[in-house]
């Protein structure tokens, strides 16, 4: 494993269970469940606020909301079992319209912008890199991932499955 891609290689594969196909501008794409991405970050670094963290800032115009997200993970662990140094990167931005197609207010717009920016920030660490690299366009690859993830799931993955039932 390349030391520069140590984190990337741990988080690059996506469990197809947590993806959905969708289309945009006539092109087939794959959506990744945002809670799955949070679970991957937690499995890799520990609980949010301890092993990893994020900051969000919003900017509003009359019609749009911009979310800027910075993500950090801990890189130094001291003898008192506390993390003492954050490795921040970002900000990564996203924008959403404040109104729905019918003209009504979209009260979910800030959350959508934040979630989209978090997804992009996580991708910079390699989370679900296979989706962003277009590998989910290959049905054989998706089948291989289904097989890989059909083996004994991690405890956190089992809990998420039970939670989503």
Secondary structure, DSSP 8 states (H G I E B T S, - for coil): --GGGHHHHHH----GGGEEEEEETTEEEEEE-HHHHHHHHHHHH-SBTTTEEEEEEEEE-SSEEEEEEEEEEEEEE-TTS-EEEEEEEEEEEEEEESB-TTS-B-TTHHHHHHHHHHHHHHHHHTTTHHHHTTGGGSHHHHHHHHHHHHSS--HHHHHHHHHH-
